[in-house]
């Protein structure tokens, strides 16, 4: 039996989880807590896929093409999510004052409430992990994760 630095126990012959498994498990665990807590705080219809838009949507609004770039998703996927969020009352489409032919996706009051609560919950989650690991280790972890994410995004270049 091997005990890791952070107390996890593994059999000597157990397969160490790979990067994809760990990041997937972390993402699902964070989403599970985030969306459960959002439901408790008055947003039961918001789902993880909606975070694609709500996580990057500025209060002043943005075009769907900008949201696709910021989220790393295809414009068609963002369009479907915006349609869902509009039906749920979290966003509305408005004419872009810079170009009347274009539409801005703008958060409603309900959307702004969800965005604010979501950011607060995520800050609490981060603070909890920072407390568990200590400031220095957490900052090194987060910096390494940002680096790996940027490196991975560039794999085709």
ABEGO torsion letter per residue (X at the ends): XBBBAAGBBBBAABBBBBAAAAAAAAAAAAAAAAAAAAAAAGBAABBAAAAAAAAABBAAEBBAAAAAAAAGBBAAAAAAAAAAAAAAGABBBBBBAABAABBBBBBBAAAAAAAAAAAAAAAAAAAAAAAAAEAAAAAAAAAAAAAAAAAAAAAAX
